[in-house]
């Protein structure tokens, strides 16, 4: 359980590394020449333009909106706040930013991807526009009335006294941060972890607004995090199977060239999958494939899992002979055979009213189990290429099926 949580937390590694690196590089900015420091000031604009271009190219509306919010904050704060002799806690632009931008980034994280210029995408931009107009009117003409509620120190803790961001905005921001972190860890999507990084960078930049270097550097790092998340997401689209989350066949083909001189390849197939699909339906069939993929993903021995196609999977054991990979494959086979899969109720009504009426009636859950057949082969003098080893593993797979299935064959 603990190892699973740690693995899921790794999705946050890239944003956290960029934020830490940015903080460590802050002292170096002061040592730059005036011309190079000016490049640091311009870097958030340049990186954001690149990120927005990639968002449009890959039809990613959520990163586009996040980058737009970040650069509007940077432009507005550079124009009206940074270097100005004013009290930030009494400034309506600052208060609008620290209260509304975290909430909007959280909404973006919860949203589903609908593209940049699609109908839904345009409606989302309209929502941001209307929100901006309402916020401008509210804070421009009623700021004095709402200011005491915004800047009031409710907890009376000294730790908030040294922070530029007011306590109310910190509480809202902390709630947003926890929610976005939950979404990122649960979905395991690069864009969601990127949104969390943008949120963290925004709060650091907001709290150190009086320091030009920190403000520029963290706005730039937020743009870098979001831009990299777009690239990582596009990579996953090309090299990850959408249904199971495993590496795709395209990724398998690229991985075969880097196996070295000692390796084993296993081919796996779900037994009687077509019959299972015909009996329970394709939705349950997808359930089975996801379950099998999760188990295969946890195979021991350093095995790397791929979805080969349909109900067939491949595992690469780099640096392992069949004698070393075999016990791990046998453990995997038993694990899947012993697993009882709870089936979704195929008679569950789609109508919300009917579902509410039947919610109180408990139905006995249905369970099903599946088995897999495995064929494995290793590189030898006669099987010198990965393609030859895969063919041998495929022959071993058919041997396992002809012997009665639910077994490992060599």
C-alpha positions in Angstrom: 0.0 0.0 0.0 2.8 2.4 1.0 4.8 1.7 -2.2 1.7 2.3 -4.3 1.2 5.7 -2.7 4.9 6.6 -3.2 4.6 5.6 -6.9 1.5 7.8 -7.4 3.3 10.7 -5.7 6.1 10.6 -8.3 3.8 12.4 -10.7 4.6 15.5 -8.6 8.4 15.1 -9.0 8.9 17.3 -12.1 7.0 20.4 -10.7 8.7 20.0 -7.3 12.2 19.7 -8.8 11.7 22.8 -11.0 10.4 24.9 -8.0 13.4 23.8 -5.8 15.8 24.5 -8.6 14.3 28.0 -9.1 14.7 28.8 -5.4 18.3 27.7 -5.4 19.1 29.8 -8.5 17.6 33.0 -7.1 20.9 34.3 -5.6 22.6 33.9 -9.0 20.2 36.3 -10.7 21.7 39.2 -8.7 25.1 38.4 -10.1 24.0 38.7 -13.7 24.7 41.8 -15.9 21.8 44.3 -16.4 21.2 43.0 -19.9 20.9 39.4 -18.7 18.7 40.4 -15.8 16.4 42.0 -18.3 16.1 38.6 -20.1 15.0 37.1 -16.8 12.2 39.8 -16.6 11.2 38.9 -20.2 11.4 35.1 -19.7 7.9 34.6 -18.4 6.4 36.2 -21.5 8.6 34.1 -23.9 8.0 30.8 -22.1 4.2 31.5 -21.9 4.0 32.2 -25.6 5.7 28.9 -26.3 3.4 27.1 -23.9 0.3 28.7 -25.5 1.5 27.7 -29.0 1.9 24.1 -27.8 -1.5 24.2 -26.2 -3.1 25.3 -29.4 -1.1 22.7 -31.4 -2.1 19.8 -29.2 -5.7 21.1 -28.5 -5.1 21.5 -24.8 -7.5 24.2 -23.4 -6.7 23.7 -19.7 -3.0 24.5 -19.9 -3.8 27.5 -22.2 -6.2 29.0 -19.6 -3.7 28.4 -16.8 -0.9 30.1 -18.7 -3.2 33.0 -19.6 -4.0 33.5 -15.9 -0.3 33.3 -14.9 0.8 35.8 -17.6 -2.0 38.2 -16.8 -0.9 38.2 -13.2 2.7 38.7 -14.1 1.9 41.6 -16.5 -0.6 43.2 -14.1 1.8 43.0 -11.1 4.8 44.2 -13.1 2.8 47.1 -14.4 0.9 48.2 -11.3 2.5 46.6 -8.2 6.2 45.7 -8.4 8.4 48.6 -7.6 5.5 50.9 -6.7 5.3 52.7 -3.4 1.9 51.4 -2.3 0.5 49.2 0.4 -0.3 45.9 -1.3 -2.8 44.8 1.3 -4.9 47.8 0.3 -4.6 47.3 -3.4 -7.6 45.9 -5.2 -5.6 44.3 -8.1 -3.5 42.3 -5.7 -6.5 41.1 -3.7 -8.3 40.0 -6.8 -5.3 38.0 -8.0 -4.6 36.2 -4.7 -8.2 35.3 -4.2 -9.5 34.5 -7.7 -6.5 32.9 -9.5 -6.1 29.9 -7.2 -9.9 29.3 -7.4 -9.8 29.4 -11.2 -6.7 27.1 -11.4 -8.6 24.6 -9.2 -11.7 24.8 -11.5 -9.3 24.2 -14.5 -7.9 21.1 -12.7 -11.4 19.7 -12.1 -12.6 20.4 -15.7 -12.3 17.9 -18.5 -10.2 18.7 -21.5 -12.4 20.3 -24.2 -9.8 22.0 -26.5 -8.9 25.7 -26.9 -11.3 27.1 -29.5 -14.1 24.5 -29.3 -17.6 25.6 -28.2 -16.9 24.6 -24.6 -13.5 26.2 -24.8 -15.0 29.5 -25.9 -17.6 29.3 -23.1 -14.9 28.9 -20.6 -13.1 32.0 -21.8 -16.3 33.9 -21.6 -16.7 32.7 -18.0 -13.3 34.1 -17.2 -14.2 37.4 -19.0 -17.4 37.8 -17.1 -15.7 36.9 -13.9 -13.1 39.6 -14.5 -15.8 42.2 -15.2 -17.7 41.3 -12.0 -14.5 41.3 -9.9 -13.5 44.7 -11.4 -16.9 46.2 -10.6 -17.0 44.7 -7.1 -13.5 45.6 -6.1 -13.4 49.0 -7.9 -16.6 50.4 -6.3 -17.1 48.3 -3.2 -13.5 47.7 -2.1 -13.7 49.7 1.1 -16.7 47.7 2.3 -15.2 44.2 1.6 -11.6 45.0 2.5 -11.9 44.4 6.3 -13.2 40.9 5.6 -10.3 40.2 3.2 -7.3 41.4 5.3 -8.7 40.5 8.7 -6.4 38.1 10.7 -9.0 35.5 11.9 -6.6 33.1 13.6 -4.3 35.8 15.3 -1.3 33.6 14.6 2.1 35.3 14.3 3.2 33.1 11.3 0.7 35.0 9.1 2.0 38.4 10.1 5.2 38.1 8.1 3.4 37.0 4.9 2.3 39.4 2.2 -0.7 37.2 1.2 -3.6 37.9 3.6 -4.8 35.0 5.8 -8.2 34.7 4.0 -6.4 34.2 0.7 -4.0 31.7 2.3 -6.8 29.6 3.6 -8.5 29.6 0.2 -5.2 28.9 -1.5 -4.4 26.0 0.9 -7.8 24.4 0.2 -7.3 24.8 -3.5 -3.8 23.3 -3.3 -5.0 20.2 -1.4 -7.8 19.7 -4.0 -5.5 20.1 -7.0 -2.9 17.8 -5.4 -5.6 15.1 -4.8 -6.7 15.4 -8.5 -3.1 15.2 -9.7 -2.3 12.1 -7.6 -5.6 10.4 -8.4 -5.6 11.0 -12.2 -1.8 10.6 -12.7 -2.0 13.2 -15.5 1.0 15.5 -16.3 -1.3 18.5 -16.9 -2.9 18.1 -13.4 0.6 18.0 -11.7 1.6 21.0 -13.9 -1.4 22.9 -12.6 -0.3 22.1 -9.0 3.1 23.5 -9.8 1.7 26.6 -11.3 -0.4 27.2 -8.2 2.7 26.8 -6.0 4.8 29.1 -8.2 2.0 31.7 -8.2 1.8 31.8 -4.4 5.5 32.1 -4.0 5.6 34.9 -6.5 2.6 36.6 -4.8 4.2 36.5 -1.4 7.6 37.8 -2.6 6.1 40.5 -4.8 8.4 43.1 -3.4 11.5 41.1 -4.6 11.7 41.5 -8.4 14.0 38.5 -8.9 11.8 36.1 -7.0 8.7 37.4 -8.6 10.1 37.0 -12.2 11.8 33.7 -11.6 8.8 31.9 -10.1 6.4 33.3 -12.8 8.9 31.9 -15.3 9.2 28.6 -13.5 5.3 28.3 -13.4 5.3 28.8 -17.1 8.0 26.2 -17.6 6.2 23.7 -15.5 3.0 24.1 -17.4 4.8 24.0 -20.8 6.6 20.8 -19.8 3.4 19.2 -18.7 1.9 19.8 -22.2 4.9 18.0 -23.7 4.7 15.2 -21.2 1.0 14.9 -21.9 1.6 14.7 -25.7 4.3 12.1 -25.1 1.8 10.0 -23.1 -0.7 10.3 -25.9 1.8 8.8 -28.3 3.4 6.2 -26.0 0.8 5.3 -23.4 -2.3 3.2 -23.9 -5.3 5.3 -23.0 -7.4 2.5 -21.5 -4.9 0.7 -19.3 -2.2 3.3 -18.7 0.5 0.9 -19.8 3.2 1.8 -22.4 1.8 1.3 -25.9 3.1 -0.8 -28.7 4.8 2.2 -30.2 6.8 2.5 -27.0 7.5 -1.2 -27.0 9.0 -1.0 -30.5 11.4 1.8 -29.4 12.3 -0.1 -26.2 13.3 -3.2 -28.1 16.4 -1.6 -29.5 17.9 -0.8 -26.1 17.7 -4.2 -24.4 21.4 -5.1 -24.6 22.7 -8.7 -24.9 20.8 -10.3 -21.9 17.1 -10.1 -21.7 13.8 -12.1 -21.7 10.5 -11.2 -23.3 7.1 -12.5 -22.1 3.9 -12.5 -24.1 0.6 -12.6 -22.1 -2.9 -13.2 -23.2 -6.2 -13.1 -21.3 -7.9 -16.5 -21.6 -11.3 -16.7 -23.3 -11.5 -12.9 -23.4 -13.9 -12.9 -26.5 -16.3 -15.2 -24.7 -16.1 -13.0 -21.6 -16.8 -9.9 -23.7 -19.8 -11.6 -25.3 -21.2 -12.7 -22.0 -20.7 -9.6 -19.9 -20.4 -6.8 -22.5 -17.5 -4.5 -23.6 -17.7 -2.3 -20.5 -16.9 -5.2 -18.2 -14.3 -6.3 -20.7 -12.6 -3.0 -20.3 -12.8 -3.5 -16.5 -10.9 -6.8 -17.0 -8.2 -5.3 -19.1 -7.7 -2.5 -16.6 -7.4 -4.9 -13.7 -5.0 -7.2 -15.6 -2.9 -4.1 -16.6 -2.7 -3.0 -13.0 -1.4 -6.4 -11.9 1.0 -6.6 -14.8 2.3 -3.2 -13.9 3.3 -4.5 -10.5 5.3 -7.5 -11.8 8.6 -8.1 -10.0 12.0 -8.7 -11.4 12.3 -5.3 -13.0 9.8 -6.2 -15.7 8.5 -3.4 -17.9 4.9 -3.9 -19.1 3.3 -2.9 -22.4 -0.1 -3.4 -24.1 0.7 -5.2 -27.3 -2.9 -5.0 -28.6 -6.4 -6.2 -27.7 -6.2 -8.5 -24.7 -2.5 -9.2 -25.3 0.4 -7.8 -23.3 4.2 -7.8 -23.3 6.7 -7.7 -20.5 10.4 -6.9 -21.1 13.0 -8.2 -18.5 16.2 -6.4 -19.4 19.2 -8.2 -17.9 17.3 -11.3 -16.9 17.2 -14.9 -18.1 14.1 -17.0 -18.2 15.2 -18.7 -15.0 15.1 -15.3 -13.3 12.0 -13.9 -14.8 10.0 -17.1 -14.6 9.1 -17.0 -10.8 7.9 -13.4 -11.2 5.7 -14.4 -14.1 4.3 -17.4 -12.1 3.5 -15.1 -9.2 1.7 -12.7 -11.6 -0.3 -15.6 -13.1 -1.5 -16.8 -9.7 -2.3 -13.2 -8.5 -4.6 -12.6 -11.5 -6.2 -16.1 -11.3 -7.0 -15.6 -7.6 -8.4 -12.1 -8.0 -12.2 -11.7 -7.7 -13.3 -8.9 -10.0 -16.5 -7.1 -8.8 -18.7 -6.5 -11.8 -20.5 -3.3 -12.4 -24.3 -3.8 -12.4 -25.3 -3.9 -16.1 -28.9 -3.3 -15.1 -28.1 0.0 -13.3 -30.5 2.6 -14.8 -29.0 5.4 -16.7 -31.9 7.8 -15.8 -31.0 9.7 -12.6 -34.5 9.6 -11.2 -34.8 5.8 -11.6 -31.3 5.5 -10.0 -32.4 7.5 -7.0 -35.4 5.3 -6.5 -33.4 2.1 -6.6 -30.5 3.4 -4.5 -31.9 2.1 -1.3 -32.3 -1.4 -2.7 -29.2 -3.4 -2.1 -28.2 -5.9 -4.8 -25.8 -8.8 -4.2 -22.6 -7.9 -6.1 -21.5 -10.2 -8.9 -17.9 -11.4 -9.2 -15.9 -12.9 -11.9 -12.4 -14.2 -12.3 -10.1 -14.4 -15.3 -6.8 -16.2 -16.0 -3.9 -15.5 -18.3 -1.6 -17.6 -20.4 2.1 -16.6 -20.6 4.8 -17.5 -23.0 8.4 -16.4 -22.3 11.7 -16.6 -24.2 15.2 -15.3 -23.8 18.0 -14.1 -26.1 20.3 -16.8 -27.2 22.8 -17.3 -30.0 20.1 -18.6 -32.2 17.6 -15.9 -31.1 19.9 -12.9 -31.5 17.3 -10.2 -32.3 14.4 -8.9 -30.2 12.0 -9.7 -33.0 13.2 -13.4 -32.9 12.8 -13.5 -29.2 9.3 -12.1 -29.4 8.4 -14.7 -32.0 9.7 -17.4 -29.7 7.7 -16.0 -26.8 4.6 -15.9 -29.0 5.1 -19.6 -29.9 5.5 -20.4 -26.2 2.2 -18.5 -25.5 0.3 -20.7 -28.0 1.9 -23.7 -26.3 0.5 -22.5 -23.0 -2.9 -22.1 -24.5 -2.8 -25.5 -26.2 -1.9 -27.2 -22.9 -5.0 -25.8 -21.2 -4.3 -22.1 -20.5 -3.6 -20.5 -17.2 0.1 -21.4 -17.2 3.6 -20.2 -18.1 5.3 -21.9 -21.0 8.9 -21.6 -22.3 
